[in-house]
């Protein structure tokens, strides 16, 4: 899993895939019910967290513009309105496809201790009404205490915030269910058993109509094909229960990394679970 995104909109599973899926399941079952609410725990906001945007030594109290990002970071960052225009989402909204009546389950290891606050700030900045609900569950085990000195946890917190914010920006009337897991997904098998357990919980308890993820592992980092097949139970379960599963296509095009997370293969490779036949892989918007 490559956590290299910045303040730009990483439009993988957490955003455009969501609206594509919602268009197909609007009005279906899957609002977060008692099982989700009972497991919800809004963690206190650590004092070390700085509000606003922080990247490469820059801090801003306001959302950065595309021009600002291009000048300072040499990449483009997109605000919700730009994505809605680029993908003609307003036509869907005018047709009543806004996510209403649907719950999007967003799966991320560790989650973010500030997600409630982050989404509220994001909504105020971009004048987006709050979602009908934002619930948090951890069905695969207790989440380790957040450590701001742990770069892996910090990276997942940023990824979680990005996924939740842009899923909400694209499907503004959908309920959001953040599904946190206790083990980091890196490369190979690590983290996936807990992810599969959590996703099966969501499906079995009818908590969401869409399951969305923004991570993946290079297929070559798994021991063999049988290992990947052994991790597919949540997708077969989702298919049987008419739950849509979407996944980011990846950040590196035809390239991807080995088990060390930094050395790229010298021939075309791809990532799982985006390649799974029961998963819709979505990408195409540049992100850092």
C-alpha positions in Angstrom: 0.0 0.0 0.0 1.4 3.3 -1.1 0.5 6.3 1.1 1.9 9.0 -1.2 -1.2 11.2 -1.6 -1.2 14.8 -0.5 -4.0 17.4 -0.3 -5.1 16.6 -3.8 -8.2 14.5 -4.4 -7.2 10.9 -4.6 -10.1 9.7 -6.7 -9.9 6.0 -6.3 -12.2 3.9 -4.3 -13.1 6.7 -1.9 -14.6 9.1 -4.3 -15.6 8.5 -8.0 -16.0 4.8 -7.5 -18.5 5.6 -4.8 -20.8 7.7 -7.0 -20.6 5.0 -9.7 -21.7 2.4 -7.2 -24.3 4.6 -5.6 -25.8 5.2 -9.1 -26.5 1.5 -9.2 -27.8 1.0 -5.7 -29.5 4.2 -4.8 -32.4 3.4 -2.5 -31.1 0.0 -1.6 -30.8 -1.3 1.9 -27.7 -0.6 3.9 -28.1 2.3 6.2 -26.0 1.9 9.3 -28.3 0.5 11.9 -28.0 -0.5 15.6 -25.1 -2.8 15.0 -23.1 0.1 13.6 -24.2 2.6 16.2 -23.4 0.4 19.1 -19.8 0.1 17.9 -19.3 3.8 17.2 -16.6 5.5 19.2 -15.6 9.1 18.3 -12.1 9.3 19.6 -10.9 12.6 21.1 -8.9 14.9 18.9 -5.2 14.7 19.9 -3.7 18.0 20.9 -0.8 17.5 18.4 -3.0 17.6 15.4 -2.8 20.9 13.4 -5.9 22.1 11.6 -5.7 23.3 8.0 -3.5 21.9 5.3 0.1 20.9 6.0 2.4 19.6 3.3 6.1 20.0 2.4 6.6 22.7 5.0 3.5 24.7 3.9 0.5 25.5 6.1 -2.7 27.1 5.0 -5.9 27.7 6.9 -7.9 27.7 3.7 -8.3 25.0 1.0 -5.5 25.3 -1.6 -6.4 26.1 -5.2 -5.1 24.1 -8.1 -2.8 26.9 -9.1 -1.3 27.0 -5.5 -0.7 23.3 -5.6 0.9 23.4 -9.0 3.2 26.3 -8.0 4.2 24.9 -4.6 3.9 21.1 -5.0 4.3 20.5 -8.7 1.0 18.6 -8.8 -2.7 19.5 -9.1 -5.1 19.4 -6.3 -8.9 19.4 -6.8 -11.7 20.8 -4.8 -15.1 19.0 -4.8 -16.7 21.4 -7.3 -14.0 20.7 -9.8 -14.5 17.0 -9.6 -18.3 17.4 -9.9 -17.8 19.4 -13.0 -15.1 17.2 -14.6 -17.2 14.1 -14.2 -20.6 15.7 -14.8 -21.9 14.6 -11.4 -24.4 17.4 -11.2 -26.4 15.7 -13.9 -26.7 12.7 -11.6 -27.7 14.9 -8.7 -30.4 16.6 -10.7 -31.7 13.1 -11.5 -31.9 12.3 -7.8 -28.8 10.2 -7.6 -27.1 11.7 -4.6 -26.5 8.6 -2.4 -29.7 9.1 -0.5 -30.9 5.9 1.2 -27.5 4.2 0.8 -24.6 3.7 3.2 -21.0 3.7 1.9 -18.6 1.5 4.1 -15.1 2.9 3.8 -12.5 0.4 5.0 -9.1 1.7 6.4 -6.5 0.2 8.8 -6.4 2.2 12.0 -8.7 5.0 10.8 -8.3 8.5 12.0 -8.8 9.8 15.6 -9.9 13.2 14.2 -12.2 12.1 11.4 -15.4 13.6 12.9 -13.7 17.0 13.3 -11.9 16.7 9.9 -15.1 16.1 8.0 -16.9 18.9 9.8 -14.1 21.3 8.8 -14.1 20.0 5.2 -17.9 20.5 4.9 -17.7 24.0 6.2 -14.8 24.9 3.9 -16.7 23.7 0.8 -20.2 24.5 1.9 -21.4 20.9 1.9 -24.1 19.8 4.2 -23.1 17.1 6.7 -23.9 13.5 5.7 -27.0 11.9 7.3 -24.7 10.0 9.5 -21.0 9.2 10.1 -20.5 6.0 12.2 -17.3 4.2 13.1 -17.0 0.5 13.8 -14.0 -1.9 14.4 -15.4 -5.4 13.9 -12.1 -7.1 13.4 -10.5 -6.2 16.8 -9.5 -3.3 19.0 -7.7 -0.5 17.2 -4.3 0.4 18.7 -4.0 3.7 20.4 -3.1 6.4 17.9 0.6 7.3 18.0 1.5 10.6 16.2 5.1 9.4 16.1 4.1 6.3 14.1 4.4 7.3 10.4 2.3 4.4 9.4 -0.6 5.4 11.6 -0.2 9.0 10.5 -0.3 8.0 6.9 -3.5 5.9 7.4 -5.1 8.8 9.3 -4.6 11.0 6.3 -5.8 8.4 3.9 -8.9 7.8 6.0 -9.7 11.5 6.1 -9.3 11.8 2.3 -11.4 8.7 1.7 -14.3 9.9 3.9 -14.2 13.5 2.8 -14.3 12.8 -0.9 -16.8 9.9 -0.7 -19.1 12.4 1.0 -18.3 15.2 -1.5 -19.2 12.9 -4.4 -22.3 11.2 -2.8 -23.3 14.0 -0.4 -26.5 12.4 0.9 -25.1 8.9 1.5 -24.5 7.7 5.1 -20.8 7.0 5.8 -19.7 4.0 7.8 -16.0 4.1 8.6 -14.8 0.5 9.1 -11.4 0.5 11.0 -9.1 -2.5 11.1 -6.3 -3.1 13.7 -3.5 -4.2 11.4 -1.8 -2.1 8.7 -2.1 -3.3 5.1 1.4 -3.1 3.5 2.3 -5.6 0.8 1.3 -9.2 0.5 -1.0 -10.8 3.0 -0.5 -8.5 6.0 -3.6 -6.7 7.1 -5.9 -8.5 4.6 -7.3 -11.2 7.0 -8.6 -8.4 9.3 -9.9 -6.4 6.3 -11.8 -9.5 5.0 -13.2 -10.2 8.5 -14.4 -6.6 8.8 -16.0 -6.6 5.3 -17.8 -9.9 6.0 -19.2 -8.3 9.1 -20.5 -5.3 7.1 -22.2 -7.6 4.6 -23.6 -10.1 7.1 -25.2 -7.3 9.2 -26.6 -5.4 6.1 -24.7 -2.3 7.1 -23.9 -0.9 3.6 -24.8 -1.1 0.0 -21.3 -0.1 -1.1 -17.9 -1.2 0.3 -15.1 1.2 -0.8 -11.3 0.9 -0.4 -8.3 3.0 -1.6 -5.5 0.5 -1.1 -4.0 -2.6 -2.6 -1.0 -4.9 -2.7 1.1 -5.9 -5.7 0.0 -9.4 -6.8 3.6 -10.6 -6.9 4.0 -9.9 -3.2 1.6 -12.6 -2.2 3.1 -16.1 -1.7 1.0 -17.6 -4.5 -2.4 -17.4 -6.3 -4.0 -19.7 -3.7 -3.3 -17.1 -1.0 -5.2 -14.5 -2.9 -8.1 -16.9 -3.5 -8.3 -17.6 0.2 -8.9 -13.9 0.9 -11.9 -13.6 -1.5 -14.7 -14.6 0.9 -15.9 -11.0 1.5 -16.3 -10.4 -2.3 -18.3 -13.6 -2.8 -20.4 -12.7 0.2 -20.9 -9.2 -1.2 -22.0 -10.5 -4.5 -24.5 -12.9 -2.9 -26.0 -10.0 -0.9 -26.0 -7.5 -3.8 -23.4 -5.2 -2.2 -21.2 -3.3 -4.6 -17.4 -3.5 -3.9 -15.1 -0.8 -5.4 -11.3 -0.3 -5.1 -8.8 2.2 -6.2 -6.8 1.1 -9.3 -3.5 2.2 -7.8 -1.2 5.2 -7.9 1.6 3.9 -10.2 -0.1 2.9 -13.4 1.6 -0.3 -14.8 4.3 -0.1 -12.2 4.1 -1.2 -8.6 6.4 -2.0 -5.7 7.7 -5.1 -4.0 7.5 -6.2 -0.4 9.9 -3.4 0.7 7.2 -0.9 -0.4 9.7 1.2 -2.4 11.5 -0.9 -5.1 9.5 -1.0 -8.3 9.2 -4.0 -10.6 10.8 -3.5 -14.0 7.9 -5.1 -15.9 4.2 -4.3 -15.8 2.4 -5.5 -12.7 -0.9 -4.8 -11.0 -2.5 -4.8 -7.6 -5.1 -6.9 -5.8 -8.0 -6.5 -4.9 -8.5 -4.1 -7.7 -7.9 -7.0 -10.1 -10.5 -9.3 -8.5 -13.4 -10.1 -10.9 -15.9 -9.3 -8.2 -14.5 -5.9 -7.5 -14.9 -2.7 -9.6 -11.6 -1.0 -10.1 -11.8 2.8 -10.5 -9.1 5.4 -11.2 -8.1 7.8 -13.8 -7.8 11.1 -11.9 -4.2 12.1 -11.2 -3.2 12.3 -7.6 0.1 12.5 -5.7 
